Amino acid sequence: MCVDHDKLSDNYDVIIIGSGLGGLTTANRLAYCGHRVLLLEFHHQLGGLATWFKRRGHIFDISLHGFPYGMVKTCKKYWNREIMQSIVQLKNIVFDNPQFSLRTTFTREDFTSILRNYFKIPQTTLDRFFTTVAGMNFYDDQSMTTRELFDQFFPGRTDVHRLLMEPITYANGSTLDDPAITYGIVFSNFMNKGVYTFEGGTDKLIRMMTDELTKSGVTICTNAKVDRIIVEDKKVRGIVTRGKTISARAVVSNSGITNTIYDLVGREGFSDDFLEKADAIRVNNSSCQVYFGIKKDSVIKDAGDLLFTSASPRFDSEELLDLHTRSKTFSIYYPKTRPGHDRHTIVASMNSRFDDWSLMDEATYKEQKKRLIDRTLIDLERYFPGVREKIDWMEAATPKTFKRYTLHTLGTSFGTKFEGLDVSRSLYKEIAGLFHVGSVGIIMSGWLGAINYGVIVANDADGFLRSATAQ
Ligand SMILES: Cc1cc2nc3c(=O)[nH]c(=O)nc-3n(C[C@H](O)[C@H](O)[C@H](O)COP(=O)(O)OP(=O)(O)OC[C@H]3O[C@@H](n4cnc5c(N)ncnc54)[C@H](O)[C@@H]3O)c2cc1C
């Protein structure tokens, strides 16, 4: 499946740097269009943040907590029917915080009923709100913030703001101060038909995608960090990996947009105007996670699939990012989630700032990781009394872990804020044949966003490769 470094050719039509869901999709589409594609991945495993690891018989998923129904159509159209068929709904989403405790299927119908009956919001207000967010599109006015949107429809209702915002903050790191359209687009995606997962786990998905890439004829090489993108006369010429130069008419970088500009090309490759825009890019926050493996023959009750929990009195984006946040989501993976694998695992996720962890000395870092696990265990016991006795593996990941495995600037989990999209989309105007795919601008992040962006960028690169400029 993966080719040895010394067996790589000196020349391909197009090189993809990175195998996140965006990179994998672009690679597959371009090979499908008949181009000779080389996919280079820094890690030994494909998938980028769509990843997993194994410990003592447990398999832990990192970013498989939920995605919108749109994945069904996208996977069927751009990957294959088998991948589509493993997508199943998570029907039991739980919210538990000092302002409210409730369960929902996270569909528009159920959410409307909760907002009307539990939160006593008039139906006319709800209709107007849902119509407004559903009608938002990328080219709309970007000056209104999500906070202003909420204040317009639900003034003073911090409980409603929390219900509407908390899952989206976990889903893409956005805050009440981000443009309302980023909220509207993501919220309507989720609200459409609920939250979905991939039955069989991330490892199964990536295995199926790898098979598809092999069938399409993509050359795959892992443990292959790209150190430099070669640019001459404002045209991309190839890359350097492990000391070897490989030429190509086009390069698609799935490395972070900031990594691509500053580390792989270098500032000298760009105009001042472009750099001004690039320098203004804000990367999104990173994450912490705690992984719990339940002993082989132990069982835990069904307490829901996804638990949005918080002990904080009010929703507050800053509190969610704090080192000692009292807000987290628990993803519970029952054996049914991985048919044939008879284990329960639990993953707690928290938003987090890179600098809070990166500036610690080694001893403090270790101690803080231990405290993070202890705090999370206490929270977990509220939902699964006595669970401590059933756990045989506990481990934590921090923003440093995410940076180490993906190289992303500040270990970002969801790429960049809104302004990153424009920079990503205009890269090829600066350097002919150079494209970027990957989490930018909130709406292109997440599993669905990354795959969809992969398709868009494959179309751009295919058009370029067929054009005179590329010859
Ligand atoms: C903790 C966490 C939870 C998440 N939960 C969800 C969720 O529930 N639902 C959801 O939809 N999304 C979730 N996401 C987000 C989602 O996983 C990502 O948005 C998506 O997978 C990103 O895909 P990408 O194409 O941008 O590439 P990435 O996954 O960022 O991958 C980029 C790849 O490029 C490689 N690379 C970088 N530089 C180089 C180089 N120089 N040479 C070679 N290779 C290089 C990296 O090693 C990596 O493999 C979560 C993310 C995190 C961190």
PDBQT file of the ligand as one rigid body, heavy atoms in Angstrom, charges set to zero:
ROOT
HETATM    1  C1  LIG A 501     -10.011  16.778  19.400  1.00  0.00    +0.000 C 
HETATM    2  C2  LIG A 501     -10.713  16.977  18.092  1.00  0.00    +0.000 A 
HETATM    3  C3  LIG A 501     -12.021  16.584  17.956  1.00  0.00    +0.000 A 
HETATM    4  C4  LIG A 501     -12.676  16.753  16.740  1.00  0.00    +0.000 A 
HETATM    5  N1  LIG A 501     -13.959  16.314  16.614  1.00  0.00    +0.000 NA
HETATM    6  C5  LIG A 501     -14.583  16.407  15.430  1.00  0.00    +0.000 A 
HETATM    7  C6  LIG A 501     -15.895  15.877  15.257  1.00  0.00    +0.000 A 
HETATM    8  O1  LIG A 501     -16.474  15.294  16.156  1.00  0.00    +0.000 OA
HETATM    9  N2  LIG A 501     -16.494  16.033  14.062  1.00  0.00    +0.000 N 
HETATM   10  C7  LIG A 501     -15.886  16.649  13.019  1.00  0.00    +0.000 A 
HETATM   11  O2  LIG A 501     -16.491  16.738  11.959  1.00  0.00    +0.000 OA
HETATM   12  N3  LIG A 501     -14.634  17.155  13.148  1.00  0.00    +0.000 NA
HETATM   13  C8  LIG A 501     -13.976  17.035  14.323  1.00  0.00    +0.000 A 
HETATM   14  N4  LIG A 501     -12.712  17.534  14.463  1.00  0.00    +0.000 N 
HETATM   15  C9  LIG A 501     -12.103  18.282  13.349  1.00  0.00    +0.000 C 
HETATM   16  C10 LIG A 501     -11.690  17.378  12.199  1.00  0.00    +0.000 C 
HETATM   17  O3  LIG A 501     -11.030  16.215  12.678  1.00  0.00    +0.000 OA
HETATM   18  C11 LIG A 501     -10.754  18.152  11.280  1.00  0.00    +0.000 C 
HETATM   19  O4  LIG A 501     -11.349  19.400  10.960  1.00  0.00    +0.000 OA
HETATM   20  C12 LIG A 501     -10.450  17.440   9.983  1.00  0.00    +0.000 C 
HETATM   21  O5  LIG A 501     -10.193  16.058  10.198  1.00  0.00    +0.000 OA
HETATM   22  C13 LIG A 501      -9.257  18.142   9.377  1.00  0.00    +0.000 C 
HETATM   23  O6  LIG A 501      -8.931  17.643   8.109  1.00  0.00    +0.000 OA
HETATM   24  P1  LIG A 501      -7.851  18.406   7.236  1.00  0.00    +0.000 P 
HETATM   25  O7  LIG A 501      -8.035  17.957   5.834  1.00  0.00    +0.000 OA
HETATM   26  O8  LIG A 501      -7.913  19.862   7.497  1.00  0.00    +0.000 OA
HETATM   27  O9  LIG A 501      -6.430  17.860   7.666  1.00  0.00    +0.000 OA
HETATM   28  P2  LIG A 501      -5.736  17.463   9.043  1.00  0.00    +0.000 P 
HETATM   29  O10 LIG A 501      -6.512  16.402   9.702  1.00  0.00    +0.000 OA
HETATM   30  O11 LIG A 501      -5.397  18.666   9.794  1.00  0.00    +0.000 OA
HETATM   31  O12 LIG A 501      -4.414  16.757   8.499  1.00  0.00    +0.000 OA
HETATM   32  C14 LIG A 501      -3.326  17.420   7.946  1.00  0.00    +0.000 C 
HETATM   33  C15 LIG A 501      -2.291  16.363   7.617  1.00  0.00    +0.000 C 
HETATM   34  O13 LIG A 501      -1.160  16.971   6.999  1.00  0.00    +0.000 OA
HETATM   35  C16 LIG A 501       0.016  16.350   7.509  1.00  0.00    +0.000 C 
HETATM   36  N5  LIG A 501       1.131  17.270   7.337  1.00  0.00    +0.000 N 
HETATM   37  C17 LIG A 501       1.247  18.532   7.838  1.00  0.00    +0.000 A 
HETATM   38  N6  LIG A 501       2.404  19.078   7.446  1.00  0.00    +0.000 NA
HETATM   39  C18 LIG A 501       3.037  18.159   6.681  1.00  0.00    +0.000 A 
HETATM   40  C19 LIG A 501       4.290  18.133   6.007  1.00  0.00    +0.000 A 
HETATM   41  N7  LIG A 501       5.120  19.174   6.042  1.00  0.00    +0.000 N 
HETATM   42  N8  LIG A 501       4.636  17.013   5.318  1.00  0.00    +0.000 NA
HETATM   43  C20 LIG A 501       3.801  15.939   5.251  1.00  0.00    +0.000 A 
HETATM   44  N9  LIG A 501       2.604  15.916   5.902  1.00  0.00    +0.000 NA
HETATM   45  C21 LIG A 501       2.235  17.001   6.606  1.00  0.00    +0.000 A 
HETATM   46  C22 LIG A 501      -0.311  16.088   8.962  1.00  0.00    +0.000 C 
HETATM   47  O14 LIG A 501       0.545  15.105   9.531  1.00  0.00    +0.000 OA
HETATM   48  C23 LIG A 501      -1.761  15.625   8.843  1.00  0.00    +0.000 C 
HETATM   49  O15 LIG A 501      -1.838  14.235   8.615  1.00  0.00    +0.000 OA
HETATM   50  C24 LIG A 501     -12.017  17.373  15.659  1.00  0.00    +0.000 A 
HETATM   51  C25 LIG A 501     -10.681  17.768  15.802  1.00  0.00    +0.000 A 
HETATM   52  C26 LIG A 501     -10.030  17.562  17.006  1.00  0.00    +0.000 A 
HETATM   53  C27 LIG A 501      -8.604  17.949  17.140  1.00  0.00    +0.000 C 
ENDROOT
TORSDOF 0
